[in-house]
């Protein structure tokens, strides 16, 4: 099981590096807090343009059937987008990264989407 998890994580890292402008963070700092509390302090305060970008990325994620089902949330700051959520499917994580990068003005995407044990 541990070997399979290591292979999966290696594959996800390779996918994220191939996308350019992405960072994939394995693990979760969310704990049992709500979405707003899970974002780092520098992502909590948003300018008008940051809010607009967050809304644009969130709309793109909500339009996409794969990412909509996962309930992924987006927040942006200065062209960087941070994704939070949980999914059992690593393909959803890489897809969410791609969808987010397609939004105009997005320069970098960081995923803090937790991979759960079931797919």
HELIX and SHEET records of a PDB file:
HELIX    1   1 UNK A    2  UNK A   19  1                                  18    
HELIX    2   2 UNK A   35  UNK A   38  1                                   4    
HELIX    3   3 UNK A   41  UNK A   44  1                                   4    
HELIX    4   4 UNK A   48  UNK A   63  1                                  16    
HELIX    5   5 UNK A   65  UNK A   70  1                                   6    
HELIX    6   6 UNK A   90  UNK A  101  1                                  12    
SHEET    1   A 4 UNK A  22  UNK A  24  0                                        
SHEET    2   A 4 UNK A 108  UNK A 115  1                                        
SHEET    3   A 4 UNK A  80  UNK A  87  1                                        
SHEET    4   A 4 UNK A  73  UNK A  77 -1                                        
END                                                                             
